[in-house]
């Protein structure tokens, strides 16, 4: 990806200027950690999704941290959802977006977004977000 080549170019630049005068080294150094931090934020920090229970307008959504560094095992994710959601219908079989479209894999999940855990029953299109998430603004 482009962030990779960007990083490598930065490293090379640092190596090349290490023997040069100190001034040049200092101008490059503060820039490098910035890029590294920004880059890691997208790859290694866990992202969190918020999950509603299908048809349940009494329980607030629960946060589900997802580690970005390990590839998401969809079955394991559904098992964790089953445990946390504790649906009346039993196991969580699928995860839907608030518009009812089904998520088919972990790579489709977006940090900070809201989803609905669905069991054997149909997805119930209800105003989950409007009713269960406090609107501060």
Buried (B, 14 or more C-beta within 10 A) or exposed (E): EEEEEEBEEBEEBBEEBEEEEEEEBEEBEEEBEEBEEEBEEEEEEEBEBBBBBBBBEEEEBBEBEBEBEEEBEBEEBBEBBBEBBBBEBEBBBBBBBBEEEEBEEBEBBEEEBBBBBBBEEEBBEBEBBEEBEEEEE
